[in-house]
Amino acid sequence: MEFNMSMAVPATPAQLWSTLLDVPRISSCIPGCESVEEIQRLATYKATVKQKIGPFKLEVPADIIVESITEPSHVRTRATGRDKITGTRLAVVLDVTVTQEGSGSTFAVDAKVDVQGRLATMGFGIIKRRVDQNFEEFEKRLKEMLGAA
């Protein structure tokens, strides 16, 4: 499954990039992200994400690898994890791009998500609805963080 989101952010690319590289700070914008552990700065992390999707309550410990970074405009990460209760496996590749837009920035996310296991039986529609809700909440939190809600 592929998901795309783009938003205008009232911060310069340098300000937005600085926020994105502050992993504890930016992770507070991610719905359901309950813990983040830095293993190696800008290289590897561990996180736990909790979500309710349809009848499933997932708790996914994830390993996150920063695959590439081009400051101050692009970062690609790969996250993999497995919910112990449902056996659902998730693999996500995120491409985040920051570009100048007037006096602010555009923040774009392209996500490729592979879902296997019980959650996959819910179908694309239910999963997409949750992803869209999470992107909306992320956008709201990020803009509040940057002082522009």
N, C-alpha and C positions, 0 to 999 in steps of 0.2 A: 504494500500500500504506500502511496506517496501523498504527502500533505505539503502545502505551501502556505506561507503567511508573510505578509509584508505590512509594515506600519511606518508612518512618519513619526519621528521622535524629535522633540524640541531640545536637542542637545547637539553639539558639534560632533563630528565623527570621532575626534580625539576624546571627548568627554564620554561618549557612548562606549568606545573601545575600552577605556579605563574601567568603566563599570562592568563590562563583559569579562574582563580579565580578573576582576575581584570575585573569585568563584563563590566564597561564602555569601557575599552580597547578592550576586545575580541568582544564586540558587534559592534565595528567599522569594524570588518572583515565580518560581516554578511550582504550580499547584501539586500538592502531595509529596513534595521533596522534603523529607524529614531529617536527613543527615547527609553530610558530605564530608569525606575525609580526603585530604590531599596526600597522595603518596609521593608524587614528584611534581613540583610546580610546572603547570602548563604542559604536562605529559600524561600523568595517570591519576585517577581518582576512584574512590568508591562512594556510592550513594545508596540510600534506600528511598524508594518511592512507593507511596500508598495511594491507591485509587479504588473507587467503586465504579464498576462498569457493568451495567445490567445487574444480574443477581450476584456477580462475583466481587468479592473484596480482595484485592491483590496487594501483596507486600513484596516488592521486588528489590532484593539487593542487587545492585548493578556495578559492573566494572566499566569504567569509562577511560577511553584512550583518546588523547588529542592526536589525530593522524597528521594534520597539517595546520600551519598557522602562517598567515601573511599579514603582518601588522601594517597598517591598522584597518584592514578591510575584510579579511576572511579567516574563518576557522572551521575545520571539519573535525567532528568528534564521532566516535563509535561507542555505543553503550550496549552491553549485553547483560541479561539477568534472567532469573527463573524464580517464579513464585512457588514456594514449597508446598502450599496447600493444594492449589489447582494444577500444578505442574506446567502452567503456562510459561512459555519461553518467549522473551522479547529480544529483538535485535534492532537497534536504531542507528541510522547514520544521519547526522545533522550537519548541514552546511549553513553557516551563518555568515551573512554578508552585510557590511556597513558601507553606505555610500553617502556622499554629500547631497543634500536636498535643500536648496535655498540657504537659510541660516541654520538649518537643522540637519537631520540625517534621516535616511531610510534604513530600517532594520528588516532584513529579509531572512526567512528560515525556510529551507527545503529539507523535508524529513522523509526518509525512506524507512518504513517500519515493517518488520517481519514478525508476525504473531503466530505462534504454534501452540497447540494444546487446547484446553477447554475454552479459553477465551475466544479462540478463533471460531468456535462454533456459533458465536453470537452474530457473526456476519459483519460486513463492512460498514453498514449504516449505523449501527449502534457504536462501534468503535470510532467512526468518523465524528459522530455527534460529541463524544467525550473529548476527542482531540480538539475539535473546534472550540468547545467550552474551555478547555485548558489554555488554548492560545489566547482567547478573549481575556481570561483572568490574568495570564502572563502579561499581556499588553497593558491592562489596567494597573497592575502592580509596578511594572517597569516605569510607566509614565508618572505614577505617584512618587516612586523613588527619585525620579529625575525632576520632580517638582512641577509637573504639568498636567495633572489629571483633568 
